[in-house]
Amino acid sequence: MSAHPDSTNLQPTAGRGRIAYTVAEVAAMLGKHPNTIYEWVQRGALPAEKLGGTIYVPKWALARLLSPAAHEQPAPAAAPAGAGGEVA
């Protein structure tokens, strides 16, 4: 047996953990039409990279879409109505 692994023994990317997803995969996960995802990428609303003829969305960007509250800074607390510095 050879000490060097050959290509038949390599695990597929899914087995080692994904770092990016295709537009079709993202659309299926989000329940959107692929054209919607392409529009988001074109507008710059969704980070993506094109490799060859395929557009890939990074895993971190997809995670941000799936749970946006976990990745946003908390908004500053708004002052209650009537609390404009008035003293009662």
Helices and strands as residue ranges (DSSP letters): G 7-9, H 13-16, E 20-22, H 23-30, H 34-43, E 49-51, E 54-58, H 59-66, G 68-71
